[in-house]
Amino acid sequence: MNINQHNILQHELIGLKMEIGASTNNNMLGLCGAVVDETRNMLVIETERKNEKRIAKAGNTFIFELGSGVRVRVKGDRLVSRPEDRIKK
């Protein structure tokens, strides 16, 4: 099954490019990079400067770029769970 805007919550996020579209922390707005790791409460991204940033899922809205160039906005609160459990839902 290919990833699309309707099933993104049931897919692996590692490898997707993302940007923070809204955040409770104004310093995070516009931060972008590729997802390199995911935990229950955090996404780890590698920025363009090759730095790794840990970003809380809760309180942020992410814009993921899918392989087809489609951009999908996802509230981080919907992502809070262990990746293996979220994929099973």
N, CA, C and O of each residue as an XYZ file, in Angstrom:
356
protein
N       0.842     -1.176      0.000
C       0.000      0.000      0.000
C       0.889      1.242      0.000
O       1.796      1.368      0.822
N       0.622      2.144     -0.920
C       1.390      3.375     -1.021
C       0.914      4.377      0.014
O      -0.261      4.403      0.382
N       1.839      5.197      0.476
C       1.506      6.228      1.452
C       0.803      7.382      0.753
O       1.218      7.829     -0.317
N      -0.280      7.858      1.387
C      -0.995      9.017      0.863
C      -1.571      9.803      2.032
O      -1.375      9.435      3.190
N      -2.280     10.885      1.731
C      -2.789     11.755      2.787
C      -3.842     11.073      3.657
O      -4.095     11.527      4.773
N      -4.453     10.012      3.184
C      -5.491      9.328      3.939
C      -4.947      8.269      4.888
O      -5.596      7.942      5.881
N      -3.770      7.727      4.600
C      -3.244      6.645      5.434
C      -1.875      6.952      6.041
O      -1.171      6.032      6.456
N      -1.490      8.208      6.100
C      -0.153      8.558      6.594
C       0.059      8.130      8.047
O       1.183      7.800      8.427
N      -0.986      8.129      8.858
C      -0.847      7.745     10.262
C      -0.522      6.269     10.434
O      -0.001      5.872     11.477
N      -0.820      5.447      9.431
C      -0.533      4.015      9.516
C       0.780      3.645      8.833
O       1.062      2.461      8.648
N       1.579      4.625      8.459
C       2.823      4.347      7.755
C       4.039      4.784      8.558
O       3.943      5.552      9.516
N       5.163      4.276      8.140
C       6.450      4.649      8.701
C       6.781      6.075      8.281
O       6.650      6.424      7.108
N       7.209      6.901      9.234
C       7.536      8.293      8.934
C       9.016      8.490      8.643
O       9.405      9.493      8.044
N       9.844      7.538      9.063
C      11.287      7.669      8.853
C      11.577      7.738      7.363
O      11.109      6.910      6.581
N      12.354      8.738      6.989
C      12.717      8.942      5.594
C      11.921     10.046      4.925
O      12.324     10.543      3.873
N      10.795     10.442      5.515
C       9.990     11.506      4.926
C      10.588     12.878      5.251
O      11.128     13.095      6.335
N      10.480     13.786      4.300
C      10.854     15.171      4.556
C       9.692     15.833      5.272
O       8.529     15.570      4.963
N      10.016     16.707      6.245
C       8.961     17.369      6.993
C       9.365     18.776      7.366
O      10.539     19.144      7.363
N       8.333     19.552      7.691
C       8.512     20.930      8.134
C       7.516     21.164      9.262
O       6.427     20.590      9.265
N       7.886     22.001     10.210
C       6.965     22.334     11.291
C       6.124     23.517     10.836
O       6.645     24.604     10.586
N       4.823     23.296     10.731
C       3.915     24.317     10.236
C       3.314     25.167     11.335
O       2.979     26.328     11.103
N       3.170     24.606     12.533
C       2.641     25.333     13.678
C       3.225     24.704     14.935
O       3.452     23.496     14.993
N       3.466     25.543     15.941
C       4.080     25.040     17.157
C       3.747     25.947     18.335
O       3.500     27.140     18.160
N       3.741     25.376     19.526
C       3.594     26.178     20.729
C       4.898     26.904     21.038
O       4.908     27.840     21.837
N       6.004     26.482     20.413
C       7.308     27.118     20.561
C       7.627     27.851     19.260
O       7.908     27.210     18.247
N       7.587     29.169     19.271
C       7.810     29.953     18.053
C       9.180     29.733     17.422
O       9.343     29.967     16.225
N      10.162     29.293     18.193
C      11.499     29.030     17.640
C      11.512     27.818     16.712
O      12.441     27.657     15.921
N      10.504     26.976     16.799
C      10.455     25.756     15.986
C       9.800     25.977     14.624
O       9.988     25.168     13.716
N       9.038     27.055     14.468
C       8.317     27.302     13.220
C       9.261     27.323     12.027
O      10.289     28.000     12.045
N       8.903     26.580     10.999
C       9.687     26.552      9.772
C      10.861     25.598      9.787
O      11.507     25.412      8.756
N      11.159     24.985     10.926
C      12.255     24.016     10.987
C      11.925     22.851     10.072
O      10.808     22.334     10.110
N      12.870     22.433      9.259
C      12.592     21.354      8.324
C      13.783     20.413      8.223
O      14.907     20.757      8.589
N      13.510     19.230      7.723
C      14.532     18.212      7.559
C      13.887     16.873      7.261
O      12.692     16.787      6.977
N      14.695     15.837      7.331
C      14.214     14.478      7.074
C      14.116     13.723      8.393
O      15.007     13.820      9.237
N      13.048     12.981      8.569
C      12.853     12.187      9.786
C      13.847     11.028      9.770
O      13.870     10.236      8.827
N      14.675     10.931     10.826
C      15.658      9.846     10.902
C      15.352      8.856     12.023
O      15.887      7.748     12.036
N      14.487      9.254     12.968
C      14.124      8.347     14.048
C      12.803      8.828     14.653
O      12.424      9.990     14.511
N      12.119      7.913     15.326
C      10.849      8.242     15.945
C      10.696      7.456     17.228
O      10.951      6.252     17.262
N      10.279      8.137     18.287
C       9.952      7.482     19.546
C       8.493      7.759     19.850
O       7.784      8.339     19.028
N       8.041      7.351     21.020
C       6.638      7.553     21.382
C       6.257      9.024     21.342
O       5.189      9.371     20.837
N       7.111      9.892     21.867
C       6.775     11.308     22.009
C       7.595     12.248     21.138
O       7.326     13.449     21.126
N       8.567     11.753     20.423
C       9.493     12.616     19.686
C       9.716     12.156     18.250
O       9.631     10.970     17.933
N      10.003     13.129     17.397
C      10.548     12.868     16.073
C      11.962     13.412     16.069
O      12.209     14.505     16.579
N      12.885     12.669     15.503
C      14.267     13.139     15.353
C      14.458     13.422     13.870
O      14.258     12.547     13.027
N      14.852     14.670     13.558
C      15.060     15.028     12.159
C      16.500     15.448     11.950
O      17.163     15.943     12.862
N      16.970     15.242     10.732
C      18.283     15.732     10.328
C      18.040     16.968      9.472
O      17.409     16.892      8.419
N      18.546     18.101      9.934
C      18.339     19.356      9.232
C      19.297     19.468      8.060
O      20.155     18.608      7.861
N      19.144     20.540      7.284
C      20.016     20.769      6.126
C      21.468     20.953      6.539
O      22.376     20.683      5.752
N      21.694     21.410      7.762
C      23.061     21.614      8.273
C      23.648     20.337      8.867
O      24.706     20.370      9.495
N      22.961     19.212      8.668
C      23.386     17.895      9.154
C      23.353     17.808     10.680
O      24.059     16.990     11.269
N      22.532     18.654     11.323
C      22.309     18.566     12.764
C      21.078     17.717     13.008
O      20.144     17.718     12.206
N      21.078     16.998     14.112
C      19.884     16.253     14.494
C      19.136     17.045     15.543
O      19.725     17.521     16.514
N      17.838     17.185     15.345
C      16.970     17.907     16.275
C      15.888     16.953     16.756
O      15.300     16.211     15.969
N      15.632     16.983     18.059
C      14.558     16.191     18.656
C      13.368     17.112     18.858
O      13.479     18.150     19.509
N      12.232     16.728     18.298
C      11.046     17.565     18.317
C       9.900     16.792     18.944
O       9.600     15.671     18.535
N       9.264     17.392     19.931
C       8.104     16.775     20.569
C       6.955     16.696     19.562
O       6.719     17.635     18.801
N       6.260     15.590     19.567
C       5.101     15.446     18.680
C       3.950     16.318     19.175
O       3.326     17.034     18.392
N       3.674     16.254     20.468
C       2.564     17.015     21.037
C       2.847     18.506     20.952
O       3.963     18.950     21.221
N       1.842     19.266     20.580
C       1.985     20.714     20.527
C       2.532     21.246     19.212
O       2.702     22.456     19.061
N       2.808     20.372     18.268
C       3.333     20.797     16.971
C       2.436     20.268     15.855
O       1.763     19.248     16.005
N       2.443     20.977     14.748
C       1.782     20.503     13.537
C       2.854     20.326     12.482
O       3.633     21.242     12.221
N       2.896     19.152     11.876
C       3.935     18.806     10.911
C       3.371     18.789      9.500
O       2.225     18.397      9.277
N       4.191     19.217      8.557
C       3.834     19.117      7.141
C       4.815     18.120      6.535
O       6.006     18.400      6.407
N       4.291     16.946      6.163
C       5.126     15.902      5.582
C       5.029     15.964      4.067
O       3.954     16.180      3.507
N       6.165     15.771      3.412
C       6.183     15.710      1.951
C       6.266     14.249      1.544
O       7.234     13.556      1.858
N       5.245     13.794      0.845
C       5.208     12.406      0.395
C       6.015     12.261     -0.885
O       6.346     13.257     -1.528
N       6.330     11.036     -1.254
C       7.146     10.771     -2.434
C       6.598     11.366     -3.713
O       7.360     11.664     -4.633
N       5.297     11.543     -3.788
C       4.673     12.081     -4.997
C       4.695     13.603     -5.021
O       4.159     14.211     -5.948
N       5.309     14.230     -4.014
C       5.357     15.686     -3.946
C       4.182     16.296     -3.220
O       4.133     17.512     -3.039
N       3.231     15.477     -2.797
C       2.067     15.950     -2.055
C       2.511     16.308     -0.636
O       3.294     15.583     -0.022
N       2.007     17.424     -0.123
C       2.310     17.851      1.237
C       1.076     17.628      2.105
O      -0.031     18.039      1.759
N       1.296     16.961      3.252
C       0.199     16.599      4.141
C       0.452     17.200      5.519
O       1.526     17.022      6.093
N      -0.541     17.910      6.046
C      -0.450     18.521      7.374
C      -1.042     17.555      8.394
O      -2.168     17.082      8.233
N      -0.261     17.260      9.466
C      -0.694     16.325     10.500
C      -0.441     16.955     11.867
O       0.656     17.443     12.136
N      -1.457     16.944     12.730
C      -1.270     17.416     14.101
C      -0.461     16.372     14.859
O      -0.785     15.184     14.844
N       0.583     16.828     15.513
C       1.461     15.922     16.235
C       0.774     15.134     17.325
O       1.192     14.021     17.643
N      -0.282     15.698     17.906
C      -1.019     14.980     18.945
C      -1.588     13.663     18.419
O      -1.760     12.715     19.184
N      -1.876     13.600     17.135
C      -2.384     12.364     16.533
C      -1.283     11.329     16.328
O      -1.572     10.151     16.112
N      -0.019     11.761     16.394
C       1.118     10.866     16.194
C       1.649     10.284     17.499
O       2.454      9.352     17.482
N       1.198     10.832     18.642
C       1.753     10.409     19.930
C       1.358      8.971     20.223
O       0.215      8.691     20.586
N       2.285      8.089     20.067
C       2.203      6.669     20.419
C       3.468      6.024     19.868
O       4.186      6.610     19.058
N       3.717      4.825     20.318
C       4.885      4.131     19.786
C       4.628      3.849     18.310
O       3.516      3.483     17.930
N       5.658      4.020     17.474
C       5.466      3.830     16.030
C       4.856      2.479     15.683
O       3.982      2.396     14.819
N       5.307      1.427     16.343
C       4.798      0.098     16.016
C       3.332     -0.056     16.408
O       2.609     -0.827     15.776
N       2.882      0.653     17.426
C       1.471      0.601     17.815
C       0.618      1.457     16.883
O      -0.493      1.064     16.526
N       1.128      2.620     16.488
C       0.385      3.504     15.598
C       0.159      2.851     14.229
O      -0.899      3.027     13.624
N       1.125      2.120     13.758
C       1.031      1.467     12.452
C      -0.042      0.377     12.475
O      -0.675      0.123     11.451
N      -0.256     -0.263     13.607
C      -1.249     -1.333     13.717
C      -2.673     -0.842     13.744
O      -3.592     -1.610     13.458
N      -2.892      0.442     14.086
C      -4.260      0.981     14.197
C      -4.971      0.992     12.880
O      -6.125      1.414     12.805
